[in-house]
C-alpha cells in the first residue's frame, strides 16, 4: 500500500452547499477524509462575506495534527471552494495544437481554479466515433493536469455509434445545430429525430439556426461587401437565430423525453424555454451561460472588436442582464467558458476572416468572483453554478462538493489580492486574452486535483495527471 500523504488545510473560509463557514479540511491520498466546522458567519471587510475575526478560539472538534507526510496549510482569511467544473471547452487537441493543447490549456485551467473540464469534439480528427473518443481519452491521460471528459460529436449519419455510448463513461453527445467544421452541422430532420430519441446520454447543443444566419450574411454583404463592421456580429448571428434553433431542440426533447442542455445561452428570448421551479436533478431541459456573455455586451465591440467575437454572439445589455437574472433565480443552471483559443494573427482580421472564439478558462473563476465583489452575484451562487450544478447535471461521480469521501478537487482563493491581466500573466498557448488590462481583486493561490497540489503560488507540480470523469448511472 502507498504510504499515506495529504494536506491539512486549517482555518479556511469554506463555501459549500449554500453555506459559508470556518473550518479545517483534511486531504488523505485523493479524497477529502474529514471536514470540521469552527464558527458561523460574521462580517469580513475584505469581501463582504461574513466570517470569524482573527484570533477566535476554535472548539475542541478541530482536526488533530495527523500522521507524517501531511502538510499543514494555514488558510486563515482565505476561501476554500470546490474546484470549478467547466462543461464546455475547446482545447484543440488533437490536430489544432498551434492554438492550444491538452497540456497548455489544462495548466491554464488549474491556475484558474478549474479542476475538471469537458472538451468538445470539433478537433482534427473530429470525435465522431467511439474509437476516436478513446484515443482522445488516452491522449489526455498523459498530458492533462486537470480531470477530463470528452463529448461525442453527432453527425447526420453516426446514430448507431451514439446508441452504443455508455452513460457511465461519456458525459454527453454534442449536436451543432448551427454552422460547424466539416460535417458536424446536424441539419437533417431524420437525424435529429434519431439522436433525440436514441441517445443514452445527455444531449448538449450549440443552438443557432443556419438558414437565418445565412440570410443575415447575405443582407450585410450586400450592404458592406467584405467590410462588415464587427458590431454587426450580434445582428448576423441574431437572437432570432438562437431562438428558432432552441425552440426546435426543445420541441424534440419534449417529444422524446430527452435530457437536453442548451450551451452558451446568449439571449433573453431563450430563457422561458428552460425548465424551472424544480430541483436540477429533475430537470429535462437545462441551460448554461458563459462568462463572456455575463461580462461583455454589444457596446464592447467598438473597443474590442474581433477579440470578443464568439458564437453565439455577445448581444445587448438587456440580454446580458436577463441572463444574469436567470442565473440568480436558478432558471439558468451552469456557468462555463466555451474556452476556444485562436492565434493572434487569426483574430486580428476582418469580420468574415476572423474566427469566433477566445481563451477564457484561466480567468473564469476570478471574473465571477469579481462580479461577486461588485455585489452582482452571491458567492454561494458562484460555487453552486460553477461546481455543484455541473456535478449534479452530468451526474459526475463524487466531485463538485466539499464532502467527506469525495475527490479532493479544491481551490484556495485570496479575495483581497488585486492583480492586472497582462501578457506576462497569461498561460494560454495562443498568448492573448480579452481581459488584458482588467484588474481582478481575487487570485487563485492553490489548486488540488484528486488530492494532488497541482498549482501553488504560480508554480505547477506535474508529477501527477488528472483522471477521466465517471458518472453515476444505474
C-alpha positions as CSV (number, residue, x, y, z in Angstrom):
1,X,0.0,0.0,0.0
2,X,1.1,3.6,-0.6
3,X,2.3,5.5,2.4
4,X,-0.5,8.0,3.3
5,X,0.0,11.5,2.1
6,X,-2.1,14.6,2.1
7,X,-2.8,18.1,3.4
8,X,-4.4,19.6,6.4
9,X,-6.0,23.0,5.4
10,X,-6.7,24.9,8.6
11,X,-8.9,27.9,9.4
12,X,-10.2,28.2,5.8
13,X,-13.5,30.0,5.0
14,X,-15.3,27.2,3.1
15,X,-18.1,27.9,0.7
16,X,-20.2,24.8,0.1
17,X,-23.9,23.8,-0.4
18,X,-25.1,27.4,0.2
19,X,-23.2,27.7,3.5
20,X,-20.1,29.7,4.4
21,X,-18.2,28.6,7.5
22,X,-14.7,28.5,9.0
23,X,-13.2,25.0,9.4
24,X,-10.4,22.6,8.7
25,X,-10.3,20.1,5.8
26,X,-8.1,17.0,5.7
27,X,-7.0,15.5,2.4
28,X,-5.6,12.0,2.5
29,X,-4.4,10.5,-0.8
30,X,-7.0,11.6,-3.4
31,X,-10.0,12.2,-1.1
32,X,-11.4,14.6,1.4
33,X,-11.2,12.5,4.6
34,X,-12.6,15.0,7.2
35,X,-14.1,18.4,7.5
36,X,-14.8,20.3,10.8
37,X,-16.7,23.5,11.4
38,X,-15.3,26.1,13.7
39,X,-17.8,29.0,13.6
40,X,-20.6,30.6,11.7
41,X,-20.6,33.8,9.6
42,X,-19.8,37.3,10.8
43,X,-18.8,40.4,8.8
44,X,-15.5,40.3,6.9
45,X,-14.4,43.6,5.4
46,X,-12.3,42.4,2.5
47,X,-15.0,40.6,0.6
48,X,-18.4,41.4,2.1
49,X,-18.6,37.8,3.2
50,X,-19.2,37.1,6.9
51,X,-16.5,35.1,8.7
52,X,-15.0,35.0,12.2
53,X,-12.5,37.6,13.2
54,X,-8.8,36.5,13.6
55,X,-7.8,35.2,17.0
56,X,-11.2,33.4,17.6
57,X,-10.9,30.4,19.9
58,X,-11.7,27.2,18.0
59,X,-13.6,24.4,19.6
60,X,-12.1,21.1,20.5
61,X,-13.6,19.4,17.5
62,X,-10.9,20.7,15.2
63,X,-8.9,18.1,13.3
64,X,-5.9,17.0,15.3
65,X,-2.5,17.1,13.6
66,X,-2.3,13.9,11.6
67,X,0.5,11.4,10.8
68,X,3.7,12.1,8.9
69,X,3.6,13.2,5.2
70,X,0.7,15.5,5.9
71,X,1.4,19.1,5.1
72,X,-0.4,21.8,7.2
73,X,-1.6,24.9,5.4
74,X,-2.8,27.9,7.4
75,X,-5.7,29.3,5.3
76,X,-6.8,32.0,7.8
77,X,-8.7,34.7,5.9
78,X,-8.6,32.7,2.6
79,X,-11.6,31.0,0.9
80,X,-11.6,27.3,0.1
81,X,-14.0,26.3,-2.7
82,X,-14.7,23.0,-4.6
83,X,-12.8,23.1,-7.8
84,X,-14.6,24.5,-10.9
85,X,-16.1,22.1,-13.4
86,X,-16.2,23.7,-16.9
87,X,-18.5,21.7,-19.1
88,X,-17.6,23.5,-22.4
89,X,-14.0,23.9,-23.6
90,X,-12.1,23.5,-26.9
91,X,-8.6,22.5,-26.0
92,X,-7.7,22.0,-29.7
93,X,-6.1,18.6,-29.2
94,X,-5.6,16.7,-31.5
95,X,-4.9,18.4,-34.8
96,X,-5.2,22.1,-33.9
97,X,-2.4,22.3,-31.4
98,X,-0.9,25.5,-32.7
99,X,-3.8,27.2,-30.9
100,X,-3.7,25.2,-27.7
101,X,-3.3,21.6,-26.4
102,X,-4.3,19.4,-23.5
103,X,-1.1,20.3,-21.6
104,X,-1.0,24.0,-22.0
105,X,-4.8,24.7,-21.6
106,X,-5.2,22.3,-18.6
107,X,-2.3,24.2,-16.9
108,X,-4.2,27.5,-17.5
109,X,-7.4,25.8,-16.2
110,X,-5.7,24.6,-13.0
111,X,-4.1,28.0,-12.4
112,X,-7.6,29.5,-12.7
113,X,-9.1,27.0,-10.2
114,X,-10.7,24.7,-12.8
115,X,-10.1,21.1,-11.7
116,X,-12.3,19.3,-14.4
117,X,-13.3,20.1,-18.0
118,X,-15.4,18.7,-20.7
119,X,-13.9,19.1,-24.2
120,X,-15.8,19.5,-27.4
121,X,-15.5,17.2,-30.4
122,X,-14.6,19.6,-33.3
123,X,-10.9,18.7,-33.4
124,X,-8.9,17.0,-36.2
125,X,-10.0,14.3,-36.5
126,X,-13.5,15.1,-35.2
127,X,-14.5,12.9,-32.2
128,X,-17.4,11.2,-34.0
129,X,-16.6,7.5,-33.4
130,X,-16.1,5.6,-30.2
131,X,-12.6,4.6,-31.3
132,X,-11.6,8.3,-31.7
133,X,-13.2,9.1,-28.4
134,X,-11.0,6.5,-26.7
135,X,-7.9,7.8,-28.5
136,X,-8.6,11.3,-27.1
137,X,-9.0,10.0,-23.6
138,X,-5.7,8.2,-23.9
139,X,-4.1,11.4,-25.1
140,X,-5.4,13.3,-22.1
141,X,-4.2,10.6,-19.6
142,X,-0.6,11.6,-20.3
143,X,-1.0,15.3,-20.8
144,X,-3.8,16.9,-18.7
145,X,-3.1,18.3,-15.3
146,X,-6.9,18.6,-14.7
147,X,-9.6,15.9,-14.8
148,X,-11.1,15.4,-18.2
149,X,-14.1,14.3,-20.2
150,X,-14.9,14.4,-23.9
151,X,-18.2,14.9,-25.7
152,X,-19.0,12.6,-28.5
153,X,-19.8,14.5,-31.7
154,X,-23.1,14.0,-33.5
155,X,-23.3,14.0,-37.3
156,X,-26.1,13.4,-39.8
157,X,-25.0,9.7,-40.1
158,X,-23.5,8.3,-36.9
159,X,-26.6,7.5,-34.9
160,X,-25.6,3.8,-34.4
161,X,-22.4,4.9,-32.6
162,X,-24.4,7.3,-30.4
163,X,-26.7,4.5,-29.3
164,X,-23.6,2.5,-28.2
165,X,-22.4,5.2,-25.8
166,X,-22.0,4.1,-22.1
167,X,-23.6,6.8,-19.9
168,X,-21.2,5.8,-17.0
169,X,-18.2,6.8,-19.1
170,X,-19.3,9.5,-21.6
171,X,-20.5,13.0,-20.5
172,X,-22.8,13.6,-23.4
173,X,-23.3,14.0,-27.1
174,X,-22.7,17.4,-28.7
175,X,-25.0,18.5,-31.5
176,X,-24.1,21.5,-33.6
177,X,-27.5,23.0,-34.7
178,X,-25.6,25.8,-36.3
179,X,-22.5,26.1,-38.6
180,X,-19.6,24.0,-37.6
181,X,-16.5,22.4,-39.1
182,X,-16.7,19.6,-41.6
183,X,-19.8,17.5,-41.4
184,X,-20.7,18.3,-37.8
185,X,-23.7,20.5,-38.7
186,X,-26.7,18.3,-37.9
187,X,-29.5,19.6,-40.1
188,X,-31.4,16.6,-41.4
189,X,-34.7,16.2,-39.6
190,X,-34.5,12.4,-39.5
191,X,-31.0,12.6,-38.0
192,X,-32.2,15.0,-35.2
193,X,-35.2,12.7,-34.5
194,X,-32.9,9.7,-34.2
195,X,-30.5,11.5,-31.9
196,X,-33.2,12.9,-29.6
197,X,-35.0,9.5,-29.5
198,X,-31.9,7.3,-29.3
199,X,-29.2,9.0,-27.3
200,X,-28.5,7.2,-23.9
201,X,-26.6,10.3,-22.7
202,X,-27.3,14.0,-22.2
203,X,-27.6,16.0,-25.5
204,X,-25.8,19.3,-25.4
205,X,-26.4,21.7,-28.3
206,X,-24.9,24.7,-30.0
207,X,-28.1,26.4,-30.9
208,X,-28.2,28.8,-33.9
209,X,-30.4,28.5,-36.9
210,X,-28.2,28.2,-40.0
211,X,-30.8,29.5,-42.5
212,X,-31.4,32.6,-40.5
213,X,-27.7,33.3,-40.2
214,X,-27.0,32.8,-43.9
215,X,-29.9,35.2,-44.8
216,X,-28.4,37.8,-42.5
217,X,-25.0,37.3,-44.0
218,X,-26.3,38.0,-47.5
219,X,-28.1,41.1,-46.3
220,X,-24.9,42.5,-44.6
221,X,-22.7,41.6,-47.5
222,X,-25.0,43.4,-49.9
223,X,-24.7,46.5,-47.7
224,X,-21.0,46.4,-46.8
225,X,-19.2,43.9,-49.1
226,X,-16.4,42.3,-47.2
227,X,-16.0,45.2,-44.8
228,X,-18.8,44.3,-42.4
229,X,-18.3,46.0,-39.0
230,X,-17.7,43.8,-36.0
231,X,-20.7,45.4,-34.3
232,X,-22.9,43.6,-36.8
233,X,-22.0,40.2,-35.4
234,X,-25.0,40.0,-33.0
235,X,-27.2,41.1,-35.8
236,X,-25.9,38.4,-38.2
237,X,-25.9,35.7,-35.6
238,X,-29.1,37.1,-34.2
239,X,-31.3,36.5,-31.2
240,X,-33.9,35.2,-33.6
241,X,-31.4,32.6,-35.0
242,X,-30.8,31.4,-31.5
243,X,-34.5,31.3,-30.6
244,X,-35.6,29.3,-33.7
245,X,-32.9,26.7,-33.2
246,X,-33.6,26.3,-29.4
247,X,-37.3,26.1,-29.9
248,X,-36.7,23.2,-32.4
249,X,-34.4,21.4,-30.0
250,X,-36.8,21.8,-27.0
251,X,-39.7,20.5,-29.0
252,X,-37.7,17.4,-29.9
253,X,-36.6,16.9,-26.3
254,X,-40.2,17.3,-25.0
255,X,-41.4,14.8,-27.7
256,X,-38.9,12.2,-26.8
257,X,-38.2,12.8,-23.1
258,X,-34.6,13.6,-23.8
259,X,-32.2,15.3,-21.4
260,X,-31.3,18.5,-23.3
261,X,-28.7,21.0,-22.2
262,X,-28.5,24.3,-24.2
263,X,-24.9,25.5,-24.2
264,X,-23.8,29.2,-24.0
265,X,-27.2,30.9,-23.9
266,X,-26.9,34.5,-25.2
267,X,-30.5,35.8,-25.4
268,X,-33.4,36.8,-23.1
269,X,-35.7,35.1,-25.6
270,X,-34.5,31.6,-24.9
271,X,-34.8,31.7,-21.1
272,X,-38.5,30.8,-21.0
273,X,-37.7,27.5,-22.8
274,X,-35.8,26.1,-19.8
275,X,-37.3,24.0,-17.0
276,X,-37.7,26.0,-13.8
277,X,-39.2,25.7,-10.4
278,X,-37.8,22.2,-9.7
279,X,-34.6,20.6,-8.4
280,X,-31.8,20.4,-11.1
281,X,-31.8,16.6,-10.9
282,X,-35.4,16.6,-12.1
283,X,-35.0,19.0,-15.0
284,X,-35.0,17.7,-18.5
285,X,-34.2,21.0,-20.3
286,X,-31.4,22.9,-18.8
287,X,-29.1,25.8,-19.8
288,X,-25.8,27.5,-19.2
289,X,-24.4,30.9,-19.6
290,X,-20.8,31.7,-20.4
291,X,-18.6,34.2,-18.5
292,X,-18.2,36.4,-21.6
293,X,-22.0,36.7,-22.1
294,X,-22.2,38.0,-18.5
295,X,-19.1,40.3,-18.6
296,X,-19.5,41.9,-22.0
297,X,-22.3,43.3,-24.2
298,X,-22.6,44.7,-27.7
299,X,-21.3,48.1,-26.6
300,X,-17.9,46.5,-26.1
301,X,-17.4,45.6,-29.9
302,X,-16.4,49.2,-30.6
303,X,-13.5,48.8,-28.2
304,X,-12.6,45.1,-28.5
305,X,-13.8,44.1,-32.0
306,X,-12.9,40.6,-33.1
307,X,-11.3,39.8,-29.7
308,X,-14.8,39.3,-28.3
309,X,-16.2,37.6,-31.4
310,X,-17.8,34.4,-30.2
311,X,-20.6,32.2,-31.5
312,X,-23.3,32.7,-30.3
313,X,-22.6,36.4,-30.4
314,X,-22.3,38.6,-27.4
315,X,-25.6,40.6,-27.6
316,X,-27.3,43.5,-26.0
317,X,-27.1,44.8,-22.4
318,X,-30.7,43.8,-22.0
319,X,-29.8,40.2,-22.9
320,X,-26.8,40.4,-20.6
321,X,-28.9,41.5,-17.6
322,X,-31.6,38.9,-18.4
323,X,-29.0,36.1,-18.4
324,X,-27.7,37.2,-15.0
325,X,-31.2,37.4,-13.6
326,X,-32.0,33.9,-14.8
327,X,-28.7,32.6,-13.3
328,X,-29.6,34.3,-9.9
329,X,-33.2,32.8,-9.8
330,X,-32.0,29.3,-10.8
331,X,-33.5,29.1,-14.3
332,X,-30.0,29.0,-15.8
333,X,-28.1,26.3,-14.1
334,X,-24.4,26.5,-15.1
335,X,-21.6,28.9,-15.8
336,X,-19.0,27.8,-18.3
337,X,-16.4,29.4,-20.6
338,X,-16.6,28.0,-24.2
339,X,-12.8,28.4,-24.0
340,X,-11.8,28.4,-27.6
341,X,-8.3,29.8,-28.4
342,X,-7.2,31.1,-31.8
343,X,-3.9,32.6,-32.8
344,X,-3.5,36.4,-32.6
345,X,-2.9,36.7,-36.3
346,X,-6.2,34.8,-37.0
347,X,-8.2,37.0,-34.6
348,X,-6.7,40.3,-35.8
349,X,-8.6,40.2,-39.0
350,X,-11.7,41.5,-40.8
351,X,-15.2,40.3,-39.9
352,X,-15.5,37.3,-42.1
353,X,-11.9,36.3,-41.8
354,X,-11.6,36.5,-38.0
355,X,-12.6,33.2,-36.4
356,X,-15.1,33.1,-33.5
357,X,-13.9,32.1,-30.0
358,X,-11.4,33.1,-27.4
359,X,-9.4,31.9,-24.4
360,X,-11.1,32.3,-21.0
361,X,-10.5,29.3,-18.6
362,X,-7.7,30.9,-16.7
363,X,-9.9,33.8,-15.7
364,X,-13.4,32.4,-15.4
365,X,-13.4,32.0,-11.6
366,X,-11.8,35.3,-10.8
367,X,-14.1,37.0,-13.2
368,X,-17.1,35.6,-11.4
369,X,-15.6,36.4,-8.1
370,X,-15.2,40.0,-9.3
371,X,-18.9,40.1,-10.1
372,X,-19.5,38.9,-6.6
373,X,-17.3,41.7,-5.2
374,X,-19.3,44.2,-7.3
375,X,-22.4,43.0,-5.5
376,X,-23.9,41.4,-8.6
377,X,-23.9,37.7,-7.5
378,X,-23.7,35.9,-4.2
379,X,-20.6,33.8,-3.5
380,X,-22.7,30.8,-2.8
381,X,-24.3,31.1,-6.3
382,X,-20.8,31.3,-7.9
383,X,-19.9,28.0,-6.3
384,X,-23.3,26.4,-7.0
385,X,-23.3,27.2,-10.7
386,X,-19.6,26.5,-11.3
387,X,-19.1,23.4,-9.2
388,X,-22.2,21.8,-7.6
389,X,-24.5,22.1,-10.6
390,X,-22.2,20.8,-13.2
391,X,-21.5,17.8,-11.0
392,X,-25.3,17.2,-10.5
393,X,-26.3,17.9,-14.1
394,X,-23.8,15.4,-15.5
395,X,-24.1,13.0,-12.5
396,X,-20.3,13.1,-12.0
397,X,-19.1,10.6,-9.5
398,X,-18.1,12.2,-6.2
399,X,-16.9,15.6,-7.4
400,X,-18.1,19.2,-7.2
401,X,-18.6,19.4,-3.4
402,X,-16.6,19.7,-0.2
403,X,-17.8,16.4,1.2
404,X,-16.0,13.7,3.2
405,X,-15.3,10.8,0.8
406,X,-15.3,13.0,-2.3
407,X,-12.3,13.5,-4.5
408,X,-10.2,16.4,-3.2
409,X,-10.7,18.8,-6.1
410,X,-10.3,22.1,-4.4
411,X,-9.2,25.7,-4.9
412,X,-7.9,28.2,-2.3
413,X,-8.6,31.8,-3.1
414,X,-7.5,35.2,-1.7
415,X,-10.4,37.6,-2.1
416,X,-8.2,40.6,-1.5
417,X,-5.2,40.3,-3.7
418,X,-5.6,42.6,-6.7
419,X,-3.6,41.9,-9.9
420,X,-3.8,43.0,-13.5
421,X,-4.1,40.7,-16.5
422,X,-1.1,41.4,-18.7
423,X,0.5,39.3,-21.5
424,X,3.2,38.2,-19.0
425,X,0.5,36.6,-16.7
426,X,-1.2,34.6,-19.5
427,X,-0.8,30.8,-19.6
428,X,-2.8,30.2,-22.8
429,X,-0.8,28.9,-25.7
430,X,-2.3,31.5,-28.0
431,X,-0.9,34.3,-25.9
432,X,-3.8,36.7,-25.6
433,X,-6.9,37.4,-23.6
434,X,-10.0,39.7,-23.9
435,X,-9.4,40.5,-20.2
436,X,-6.0,42.1,-20.8
437,X,-5.8,45.4,-18.8
438,X,-8.5,44.2,-16.4
439,X,-7.6,44.2,-12.7
440,X,-9.2,41.4,-10.7
441,X,-9.3,41.7,-6.9
442,X,-9.2,38.0,-6.2
443,X,-6.5,35.5,-7.0
444,X,-6.1,31.7,-7.0
445,X,-3.4,30.7,-4.5
446,X,-3.6,26.9,-4.8
447,X,-5.5,24.2,-6.7
448,X,-5.7,20.5,-5.7
449,X,-6.7,17.9,-8.3
450,X,-7.5,14.5,-6.8
451,X,-5.6,15.5,-3.6
452,X,-2.6,16.4,-5.7
453,X,-1.4,20.0,-5.2
454,X,-1.2,20.8,-8.9
455,X,-0.7,24.5,-8.6
456,X,0.5,26.8,-5.8
457,X,1.7,30.4,-6.0
458,X,2.4,30.4,-9.7
459,X,4.2,27.0,-9.7
460,X,2.9,23.7,-11.1
461,X,3.6,20.2,-10.0
462,X,3.1,17.9,-13.0
463,X,4.2,14.7,-11.4
464,X,0.5,13.5,-11.4
465,X,-2.1,14.0,-14.1
466,X,-5.8,14.3,-13.9
467,X,-8.3,11.5,-14.1
468,X,-11.1,10.7,-16.5
469,X,-14.5,11.7,-15.1
470,X,-17.0,8.9,-14.4
471,X,-20.8,9.2,-14.0
472,X,-23.4,7.7,-11.6
473,X,-26.0,5.9,-13.7
474,X,-28.0,2.9,-12.5
